[in-house]
Amino acid sequence: MWKIWRLKVRRKPTLPLIGSIFIGLFLGTYLGFLLGKYIPFFNHAWNFQLGPLSLDLGFMAAQFNLSLGINAMSLLGVLFMLYVYLVQ
């Protein structure tokens, strides 16, 4: 009888992938928020405004993008965390 040899491909678990994407989104969005707060260039050049929401909590008045907080910094953060996930 012929035996069919199957190559066992080791798959990486997807939970660290999802976690790294969310960590990259959070870190990148926070970094973009800080840069946009203190450097006006980053406020206009790096933010893709997708329905801004004005948020005033008394101690912190800020303008956020509520649709996932996507800006260029968060995309760079996601790319960096994907690189870290795939290389390890």
Rosetta silent file (secondary structure, phi, psi, omega in degrees, C-alpha in Angstrom):
SEQUENCE: MWKIWRLKVRRKPTLPLIGSIFIGLFLGTYLGFLLGKYIPFFNHAWNFQLGPLSLDLGFMAAQFNLSLGINAMSLLGVLFMLYVYLVQ
SCORE:     score description
SCORE:     0.000 S_00000001
   1 L     0.000  145.704  177.811    0.000    0.000    0.000 S_00000001
   2 L   -85.234  132.746  175.293    1.068    3.498   -0.724 S_00000001
   3 L  -102.835  131.988  177.538    1.483    5.768    2.208 S_00000001
   4 L   -94.592  116.359  179.113    0.847    9.421    1.686 S_00000001
   5 L   -85.258  125.566  177.990    3.273   11.451    3.715 S_00000001
   6 L  -105.130  130.553  175.514    1.813   14.666    4.930 S_00000001
   7 L   -78.820  125.127  178.493    4.070   17.487    5.841 S_00000001
   8 L   -85.962  112.962  178.710    3.040   18.876    9.160 S_00000001
   9 L   -92.332  122.413  179.764    3.106   22.616    8.889 S_00000001
  10 L   -80.665  115.367  179.170    3.416   24.259   12.267 S_00000001
  11 L   -92.523  142.140  174.037    0.979   27.115   12.437 S_00000001
  12 L   -78.926  144.987  177.277    1.464   29.965   14.785 S_00000001
  13 L   -66.232  148.078 -174.049   -1.480   30.628   17.081 S_00000001
  14 H   -86.362  -15.287 -178.662   -3.645   33.531   16.005 S_00000001
  15 H   -64.669  -43.449  174.539   -4.241   35.012   19.463 S_00000001
  16 H   -63.478  -29.686  177.130   -0.795   36.677   19.699 S_00000001
  17 H   -64.474  -47.811  179.565   -1.369   38.023   16.189 S_00000001
  18 H   -65.165  -40.659  177.985   -4.637   39.684   17.202 S_00000001
  19 H   -62.922  -40.810 -179.774   -3.065   40.896   20.433 S_00000001
  20 H   -68.307  -34.031  176.930   -0.106   42.382   18.608 S_00000001
  21 H   -64.732  -44.485 -179.603   -2.425   44.183   16.184 S_00000001
  22 H   -68.312  -37.578  177.170   -4.398   45.714   19.063 S_00000001
  23 H   -64.584  -41.395  177.607   -1.240   46.652   20.960 S_00000001
  24 H   -64.095  -40.200  176.962    0.122   48.299   17.821 S_00000001
  25 H   -62.577  -45.333 -177.440   -3.144   50.181   17.299 S_00000001
  26 H   -65.620  -49.463 -177.966   -3.187   51.383   20.895 S_00000001
  27 H   -64.458  -42.338 -179.514    0.474   52.401   21.042 S_00000001
  28 H   -67.158  -39.498  178.832    0.406   54.052   17.628 S_00000001
  29 H   -66.928  -40.757  179.284   -2.805   55.936   18.348 S_00000001
  30 H   -66.042  -41.702  178.382   -1.494   57.122   21.710 S_00000001
  31 H   -65.437  -41.008  177.112    1.822   58.193   20.166 S_00000001
  32 H   -64.829  -35.932  177.463   -0.007   59.991   17.356 S_00000001
  33 H   -65.933  -43.789  179.842   -2.230   61.717   19.911 S_00000001
  34 H   -65.802  -43.192  179.468    0.766   62.898   21.944 S_00000001
  35 H   -65.400  -39.732  179.548    2.653   64.082   18.873 S_00000001
  36 H   -69.973  -24.866  179.761   -0.432   65.852   17.541 S_00000001
  37 H   -75.744  -39.545 -173.735   -1.002   67.538   20.883 S_00000001
  38 H  -100.952  -21.482  178.494    2.470   69.015   21.221 S_00000001
  39 L  -121.803  111.555 -174.246    3.594   69.336   17.586 S_00000001
  40 H   -63.801  -23.851  179.976    0.962   70.955   15.331 S_00000001
  41 H   -62.290  -42.017 -177.817    2.501   69.433   12.191 S_00000001
  42 H   -71.141  -25.470 -179.496    1.580   65.915   13.277 S_00000001
  43 H   -65.254  -36.682 -176.938   -1.937   66.983   14.131 S_00000001
  44 H   -97.229  -35.897 -171.624   -2.715   67.840   10.522 S_00000001
  45 H   -84.522  -25.977 -173.225   -0.319   65.734    8.503 S_00000001
  46 L  -102.765  -17.396 -176.227   -0.637   62.395   10.263 S_00000001
  47 E   -92.511  127.780  168.209   -4.298   62.179   11.192 S_00000001
  48 L   -94.310  108.944 -175.271   -6.840   60.852    8.748 S_00000001
  49 L   -76.407  113.493  177.771  -10.006   62.389   10.103 S_00000001
  50 L  -120.285   78.156 -179.541  -12.745   59.778    9.987 S_00000001
  51 L    70.248   73.349 -177.098  -15.622   61.331   11.856 S_00000001
  52 E   -69.045  147.568  178.614  -13.972   63.189   14.713 S_00000001
  53 E  -123.107  126.157  178.561  -15.603   63.155   18.122 S_00000001
  54 E   -84.717  124.184 -176.181  -15.056   65.938   20.598 S_00000001
  55 E  -122.506  123.460  179.894  -14.488   64.494   24.048 S_00000001
  56 E  -126.750  110.945 -179.086  -14.349   66.624   27.173 S_00000001
  57 L  -104.547   13.716 -178.125  -13.816   64.828   30.485 S_00000001
  58 L    89.659  -59.817  179.313  -13.096   67.918   32.537 S_00000001
  59 L   -90.410  -13.829 -178.177   -9.439   67.088   33.078 S_00000001
  60 L  -143.216  117.153  175.385   -8.806   66.179   29.475 S_00000001
  61 E  -111.343  119.344 -175.935  -10.277   67.832   26.409 S_00000001
  62 E  -145.843  163.834  176.712   -9.284   66.094   23.230 S_00000001
  63 E  -117.726  116.842 -174.207  -10.538   65.350   19.775 S_00000001
  64 E  -111.990  154.020  165.295  -10.497   61.687   18.898 S_00000001
  65 E   -91.610  118.113 -173.835  -11.229   59.652   15.833 S_00000001
  66 L   -86.245  -16.981 -178.599  -13.769   57.158   17.104 S_00000001
  67 L   -84.805   77.624  179.084  -13.732   54.865   14.078 S_00000001
  68 L    69.945    1.431  178.677  -10.867   52.658   15.337 S_00000001
  69 L    60.665   41.264 -174.803   -8.601   55.639   15.811 S_00000001
  70 L   -80.928  118.298  167.383   -6.909   55.054   12.499 S_00000001
  71 E  -139.986  179.354 -174.388   -4.082   57.409   11.765 S_00000001
  72 H   -66.102  -33.025  179.717   -0.698   56.940   10.209 S_00000001
  73 H   -67.267  -39.915  179.848    0.984   56.347   13.551 S_00000001
  74 H   -68.476  -34.080  175.759   -1.376   53.529   14.463 S_00000001
  75 H   -66.308  -39.021  175.872   -0.793   51.922   11.073 S_00000001
  76 H   -64.944  -38.326  177.057    2.954   52.154   11.654 S_00000001
  77 H   -63.756  -40.890  178.211    2.455   50.629   15.093 S_00000001
  78 H   -64.777  -42.295  178.868    0.464   47.736   13.611 S_00000001
  79 H   -63.215  -39.883  179.221    3.140   47.133   10.988 S_00000001
  80 H   -65.540  -43.191 -179.212    5.847   47.135   13.653 S_00000001
  81 H   -69.751  -32.963  173.955    3.954   44.695   15.877 S_00000001
  82 H   -63.958  -40.102  177.032    3.266   42.428   12.884 S_00000001
  83 H   -62.025  -43.818  178.350    6.980   42.456   12.154 S_00000001
  84 H   -63.259  -40.873 -178.880    7.730   41.535   15.767 S_00000001
  85 H   -66.717  -42.259 -175.565    5.118   38.752   15.651 S_00000001
  86 H   -76.537  -29.154 -176.677    6.330   37.257   12.390 S_00000001
  87 H   -80.406  -33.397 -175.487   10.032   37.417   13.171 S_00000001
  88 L   -67.815    0.000    0.000    9.926   35.831   16.622 S_00000001
